[in-house]
Amino acid sequence: MIAALKREVREANLELVERGLVFDTFGNVSGIDRDLGLVVIKPSGVPYGELSPDDMAVVALESGEHLEGLKPSSDTPTHLEIYRSFATVGGVAHTHSTWASSWAQAHRSVPCFGTTHADYFRGPVPCSRDLTPEEVAGAYEKETGRVIVETFEALDPDEVPAVLVASHGVFTWGRDASRAVLHAAVVEQVARMAQLSLELSPKLGEISPQLLDRHFLRKHGSHAYYGQVSSP
């Protein structure tokens, strides 16, 4: 089982490159086997083109102990906090993609202006607060995870599977590693569209709640009808 997860996580990390979401080694993807209590994540500082499944780092969900593979990403404690707090998450992606990270550096959430955004996120992609000097000086990566969880105290992480970390970058999640990467790609796209929309119409208001819900729920609601219906 863990061998299959290693292959899946490696492919998801390579997908970050294919989608143009990373440069150098600035980004990582992880996946989790909740039955085993194990997380697989990209190793720290290794170029994407050199990654093999055996290189993937395996860490314990609860203790964070490094069990297999190369040294894990320095962002591992952030991923672990997300997995511990959001029970439905099966994969996490982190990028510094240009458009979305620009919103993070501006300390601004990405507003939902249209149905492209609403198809994936039921509302704005939120931006976290700044970490305090004490949080930065302490267990920085773990505190980053905690501030992400704090940002979702009044939000549903299944309905908005993405966050901007102020002055930093993007974290997204999904049912598996590949879905987390898809959400990272969507955040980058809607961040760009939002910026261009504001340039065209600086006083633009957000999408109506009715249209937002219609588009989100037709893909993700209990009576979703978008896409092909599987045979019984």
Secondary structure per residue as TSV (DSSP state, phi and psi in degrees):
chain	resnum	aa	ss	phi	psi
A	1	M	-	360.0	-45.5
A	2	I	H	-69.4	-28.9
A	3	A	H	-64.3	-40.4
A	4	A	H	-65.6	-39.2
A	5	L	H	-66.4	-37.6
A	6	K	H	-60.2	-43.6
A	7	R	H	-64.4	-42.6
A	8	E	H	-62.2	-44.0
A	9	V	H	-69.0	-39.8
A	10	R	H	-58.3	-47.8
A	11	E	H	-62.0	-38.1
A	12	A	H	-65.6	-38.8
A	13	N	H	-64.8	-40.0
A	14	L	H	-65.5	-30.5
A	15	E	H	-66.0	-30.5
A	16	L	H	-56.7	-42.0
A	17	V	H	-68.5	-46.5
A	18	E	H	-58.9	-34.4
A	19	R	T	-87.7	0.4
A	20	G	T	70.3	30.4
A	21	L	-	-95.9	-8.5
A	22	V	-	-137.1	158.5
A	23	F	S	-135.3	155.7
A	24	D	T	51.6	-127.9
A	25	T	T	-115.5	25.8
A	26	F	-	-83.0	79.3
A	27	G	E	159.8	161.1
A	28	N	E	-164.4	156.6
A	29	V	E	-132.4	146.5
A	30	S	E	-133.2	164.2
A	31	G	E	-141.4	160.7
A	32	I	E	-129.6	143.0
A	33	D	E	-109.4	100.8
A	34	R	T	-70.3	-29.9
A	35	D	T	-64.3	-38.2
A	36	L	T	-89.0	-14.5
A	37	G	T	68.9	35.4
A	38	L	E	-123.8	142.9
A	39	V	E	-118.5	135.0
A	40	V	E	-109.3	131.8
A	41	I	E	-143.9	157.3
A	42	K	-	-58.7	139.3
A	43	P	B	-71.7	154.1
A	44	S	T	-68.8	127.7
A	45	G	T	70.9	9.3
A	46	V	-	-89.3	126.3
A	47	P	-	-57.3	143.1
A	48	Y	G	-58.2	-39.7
A	49	G	G	-67.2	-12.9
A	50	E	G	-101.0	-0.5
A	51	L	-	-73.9	136.9
A	52	S	-	-121.8	160.3
A	53	P	G	-55.9	-37.3
A	54	D	G	-69.1	-20.5
A	55	D	G	-72.2	-24.2
A	56	M	S	-58.0	133.4
A	57	A	E	-82.7	136.7
A	58	V	E	-113.4	127.0
A	59	V	E	-130.5	154.0
A	60	A	E	-78.0	133.8
A	61	L	T	-58.8	-48.8
A	62	E	T	-79.7	-45.3
A	63	S	T	-90.3	-22.0
A	64	G	-	76.4	8.0
A	65	E	-	-64.5	135.4
A	66	H	E	-80.4	120.3
A	67	L	E	-108.9	-36.6
A	68	E	E	-147.3	163.3
A	69	G	S	77.6	-169.4
A	70	L	S	-75.5	171.1
A	71	K	-	-53.7	127.5
A	72	P	B	-71.4	160.5
A	73	S	-	-50.2	145.1
A	74	S	T	-65.0	-18.1
A	75	D	T	-84.6	2.5
A	76	T	H	-53.0	-45.3
A	77	P	H	-59.3	-31.1
A	78	T	H	-66.4	-47.8
A	79	H	H	-57.1	-44.0
A	80	L	H	-63.0	-38.9
A	81	E	H	-62.8	-38.7
A	82	I	H	-64.9	-46.3
A	83	Y	H	-62.7	-40.7
A	84	R	H	-67.0	-31.1
A	85	S	H	-96.1	-28.1
A	86	F	-	-114.1	97.0
A	87	A	T	-66.4	-22.3
A	88	T	T	-90.2	-5.3
A	89	V	-	-75.1	130.8
A	90	G	-	-112.7	-12.4
A	91	G	E	-156.4	149.0
A	92	V	E	-132.8	138.6
A	93	A	E	-125.1	146.7
A	94	H	E	-132.4	129.6
A	95	T	E	-138.2	167.0
A	96	H	-	-120.1	41.8
A	97	S	-	-59.1	147.2
A	98	T	H	-58.9	-55.9
A	99	W	H	-71.2	-46.4
A	100	A	H	-66.4	-40.1
A	101	S	H	-68.0	-27.1
A	102	S	H	-63.9	-40.0
A	103	W	H	-65.2	-39.3
A	104	A	H	-63.1	-41.8
A	105	Q	H	-68.3	-27.1
A	106	A	T	-84.0	-1.5
A	107	H	T	60.3	41.1
A	108	R	-	-127.0	136.0
A	109	S	-	-70.0	153.7
A	110	V	B	-88.1	112.8
A	111	P	-	-68.1	155.0
A	112	C	-	-93.3	102.0
A	113	F	-	-96.1	-18.8
A	114	G	S	-155.5	-177.6
A	115	T	H	-75.4	-22.6
A	116	T	H	-60.0	-45.9
A	117	H	H	-64.5	-46.0
A	118	A	H	-65.8	-23.1
A	119	D	T	-65.4	-20.6
A	120	Y	T	-121.8	-29.5
A	121	F	-	-130.5	127.1
A	122	R	S	-87.7	62.6
A	123	G	S	132.3	-177.7
A	124	P	-	-58.8	151.5
A	125	V	B	-83.1	113.6
A	126	P	-	-75.3	153.1
A	127	C	B	-107.4	134.2
A	128	S	-	-71.9	170.2
A	129	R	-	-75.8	166.6
A	130	D	-	-69.3	144.9
A	131	L	-	-70.4	147.2
A	132	T	-	-74.5	161.1
A	133	P	H	-54.8	-36.3
A	134	E	H	-67.3	-38.6
A	135	E	H	-67.9	-38.5
A	136	V	H	-66.5	-39.9
A	137	A	H	-76.4	-19.1
A	138	G	S	-92.6	-133.2
A	139	A	S	-80.0	76.0
A	140	Y	H	-54.7	-50.4
A	141	E	H	-67.3	-37.4
A	142	K	H	-66.9	-40.8
A	143	E	H	-64.5	-32.6
A	144	T	H	-61.4	-43.4
A	145	G	H	-62.1	-39.6
A	146	R	H	-67.0	-36.2
A	147	V	H	-71.8	-29.4
A	148	I	H	-64.0	-48.5
A	149	V	H	-61.1	-41.1
A	150	E	H	-59.4	-39.3
A	151	T	H	-60.5	-25.9
A	152	F	T	-101.2	18.8
A	153	E	T	-59.0	-33.2
A	154	A	T	-115.2	16.5
A	155	L	S	-125.5	157.5
A	156	D	-	-97.4	113.8
A	157	P	T	-66.2	-16.0
A	158	D	T	-79.5	-24.8
A	159	E	T	-91.9	-25.1
A	160	V	S	-131.7	82.2
A	161	P	-	-83.6	51.0
A	162	A	E	-164.1	153.1
A	163	V	E	-151.5	148.3
A	164	L	E	-101.0	128.6
A	165	V	E	-94.4	120.3
A	166	A	T	-50.7	132.4
A	167	S	T	66.2	11.1
A	168	H	T	-127.3	-88.6
A	169	G	E	-174.4	-149.1
A	170	V	E	-119.7	136.8
A	171	F	E	-123.8	134.4
A	172	T	E	-133.4	163.9
A	173	W	E	-150.2	170.4
A	174	G	E	-171.7	-170.7
A	175	R	S	-68.9	-20.4
A	176	D	S	-153.7	179.6
A	177	A	H	-63.2	-41.4
A	178	S	H	-63.7	-39.8
A	179	R	H	-67.0	-35.6
A	180	A	H	-61.4	-39.7
A	181	V	H	-66.8	-41.1
A	182	L	H	-56.7	-45.1
A	183	H	H	-64.6	-33.8
A	184	A	H	-64.8	-38.0
A	185	A	H	-67.2	-39.2
A	186	V	H	-67.3	-41.7
A	187	V	H	-58.2	-44.1
A	188	E	H	-61.5	-42.5
A	189	Q	H	-65.1	-47.4
A	190	V	H	-73.3	-27.8
A	191	A	H	-64.4	-42.4
A	192	R	H	-65.0	-45.8
A	193	M	H	-62.0	-38.9
A	194	A	H	-63.9	-43.2
A	195	Q	H	-63.6	-44.3
A	196	L	H	-65.4	-37.7
A	197	S	H	-63.3	-40.7
A	198	L	H	-68.8	-31.9
A	199	E	H	-66.5	-37.0
A	200	L	H	-76.1	-34.6
A	201	S	-	-142.9	85.0
A	202	P	T	-58.4	-24.6
A	203	K	T	-100.9	19.1
A	204	L	-	-58.6	134.9
A	205	G	-	-95.0	163.8
A	206	E	-	-74.0	164.1
A	207	I	-	-56.0	152.3
A	208	S	-	-67.9	147.1
A	209	P	H	-57.4	-34.6
A	210	Q	H	-66.0	-45.0
A	211	L	H	-71.5	-36.9
A	212	L	H	-57.8	-52.2
A	213	D	H	-65.6	-38.3
A	214	R	H	-60.3	-46.3
A	215	H	H	-71.1	-40.2
A	216	F	H	-67.4	-46.7
A	217	L	H	-74.0	-25.1
A	218	R	H	-70.1	-16.7
A	219	K	H	-104.9	-29.8
A	220	H	H	-125.5	-4.4
A	221	G	S	-79.4	174.4
A	222	S	T	-65.6	-22.0
A	223	H	T	-115.8	35.7
A	224	A	-	-57.7	141.4
A	225	Y	-	-129.9	2.9
A	226	Y	S	-73.8	140.0
A	227	G	S	88.4	-175.8
A	228	Q	-	-87.0	141.7
A	229	V	-	-86.6	128.5
A	230	S	-	-69.9	146.6
A	231	S	-	-71.3	144.2
A	232	P	-	-63.7	360.0
